[in-house]
Amino acid sequence: MKKILISSSKGRNLKEILFFLKKKKITINYKKKDRNLYFLTNLKNIYFLILKNNDFKKYIKNNLIDFLIIGEDMLLNFNYNNFYNYKFIKINIFYISLICNNKFIYKNKFKIITKYIKISKNYLNNKNISFYIKKSFGCVENSCILKTSDLIIDIVSSGLTLKKNRLFELKKILILNNILIYSLNNLYNKFFWYLKEKYVKN
């Protein structure tokens, strides 16, 4: 039987995703300092692959992976809604929040740094907040710590990073969960291949 490939990113949710798969009887021998990206599981023909966020679209579009577990923010902000099928799964809850440093000052126009341009613009426009927004793929918290921005809009889960860096969550913008994306075309092809191999004689 052809292999089934499950994928996710090496981000903040990886620990919870591995625990979720373990509850579904799929065990992956991953360690925190592991540099490997491709893993066997306890089940024959099921494998696990770690990808970068920017690669997800290409991999599933070309039927290279069967299942993909990502945060809902990816679907909302990066226009990943052209995938074949998806469903929400309860792994852990996280938020996209408006964040400031400990010396917040009201301004007529705020300079905001974020990875989530689409989500941020929708929220700020709906609230009639004047803003100048800049996209960053790095550690956006640093812009608030170093005061190169007035506000940041970023993911918050436990809140420990904010607390340790004396940052404050002004407002939760969105409550998010995780999404399981799957390629029906790929799974159908593998299923029919299995039936042919098992039952059709040459």
SVG drawing of the C-alpha trace seen along z (x, -y; Angstrom):
<svg xmlns="http://www.w3.org/2000/svg" viewBox="-16 -62 35 74">
<polyline fill="none" stroke="black" stroke-width="0.4" points="0.0,0.0 1.2,-3.5 2.3,-5.6 0.1,-8.2 1.9,-11.4 0.8,-13.7 2.4,-17.2 2.7,-20.2 5.1,-23.0 7.7,-23.1 5.9,-25.9 4.2,-26.7 1.6,-24.0 3.8,-21.1 3.9,-19.6 0.0,-19.7 -0.3,-18.3 2.0,-15.3 -0.1,-14.7 -3.3,-14.9 -2.0,-12.3 -0.9,-10.1 -4.5,-10.1 -5.5,-8.9 -3.0,-6.0 -0.4,-7.6 3.0,-7.8 5.9,-9.8 9.4,-9.5 10.1,-13.3 12.4,-15.0 12.5,-18.8 16.1,-19.2 15.6,-16.8 16.9,-18.2 15.1,-15.6 12.1,-16.6 10.8,-13.2 9.6,-10.6 8.4,-7.0 5.3,-6.4 4.2,-3.3 1.8,-2.5 2.9,-0.9 2.8,-3.2 2.0,-6.3 4.7,-9.0 5.1,-12.5 6.8,-15.5 7.7,-18.9 7.3,-21.7 7.8,-25.5 4.6,-27.5 5.4,-28.9 5.7,-25.4 2.3,-24.1 0.4,-25.4 2.8,-24.0 3.0,-20.5 -0.7,-19.9 -1.5,-21.5 0.8,-19.0 -0.6,-16.0 2.7,-15.5 1.0,-15.3 -2.3,-13.7 -3.1,-15.5 -1.9,-18.9 -2.5,-20.3 -2.1,-24.1 -3.5,-27.0 -6.7,-28.7 -4.8,-31.9 -3.1,-30.4 -6.4,-29.9 -7.7,-33.3 -4.6,-35.4 -2.7,-33.7 -5.6,-32.8 -5.2,-29.0 -8.9,-28.5 -8.2,-26.9 -7.3,-23.6 -9.5,-20.6 -11.2,-20.0 -10.7,-21.0 -12.3,-20.6 -11.7,-22.2 -10.1,-20.0 -9.8,-20.7 -6.1,-20.7 -5.5,-24.0 -7.0,-27.4 -4.9,-30.5 -5.6,-34.1 -4.6,-36.9 -4.3,-39.9 -3.5,-43.6 -0.4,-44.1 1.5,-47.1 4.5,-47.7 4.2,-49.0 4.1,-52.7 1.1,-52.7 0.3,-56.2 -2.8,-57.0 -2.1,-58.5 -4.1,-59.7 -2.3,-57.2 -0.6,-54.1 2.4,-52.4 1.7,-48.6 4.0,-45.6 2.4,-42.2 2.6,-39.0 -1.1,-39.1 -1.8,-41.9 -5.2,-40.8 -6.7,-40.1 -5.2,-43.2 -6.5,-45.6 -10.0,-44.1 -10.1,-44.6 -8.5,-48.1 -10.8,-49.4 -13.9,-48.0 -12.9,-49.8 -12.1,-53.1 -8.5,-53.1 -6.0,-55.1 -2.9,-53.1 0.3,-52.6 1.0,-48.9 4.2,-47.1 4.6,-43.4 7.3,-41.4 8.1,-37.6 10.6,-37.9 10.0,-38.3 7.4,-41.1 7.6,-41.4 11.0,-43.0 9.5,-46.0 7.4,-46.7 10.2,-46.0 12.5,-48.4 9.7,-50.9 10.1,-50.9 6.3,-50.3 3.4,-51.6 1.5,-48.3 1.9,-44.8 -0.7,-42.2 0.4,-38.7 -0.5,-35.2 -0.9,-34.7 -1.4,-31.3 -0.1,-31.0 0.9,-34.6 4.3,-33.7 6.3,-35.5 4.3,-38.7 4.7,-38.5 8.5,-37.9 9.0,-40.9 6.6,-43.2 4.2,-43.4 0.4,-43.7 -2.5,-42.2 -4.9,-45.1 -7.5,-43.2 -8.2,-39.7 -9.0,-40.1 -9.8,-36.5 -10.1,-33.2 -8.5,-30.5 -8.2,-26.7 -6.4,-24.2 -7.5,-22.9 -7.0,-19.5 -6.6,-19.9 -6.8,-16.8 -6.5,-16.1 -9.4,-14.0 -7.9,-13.5 -4.7,-12.1 -6.6,-9.8 -8.9,-8.5 -6.0,-7.7 -4.3,-5.7 -7.4,-3.9 -8.1,-2.7 -4.5,-1.8 -4.8,0.4 -8.0,2.1 -6.3,2.8 -3.2,4.2 -5.2,6.4 -8.1,7.6 -7.3,7.1 -5.3,9.9 -3.3,9.4"/>
</svg>
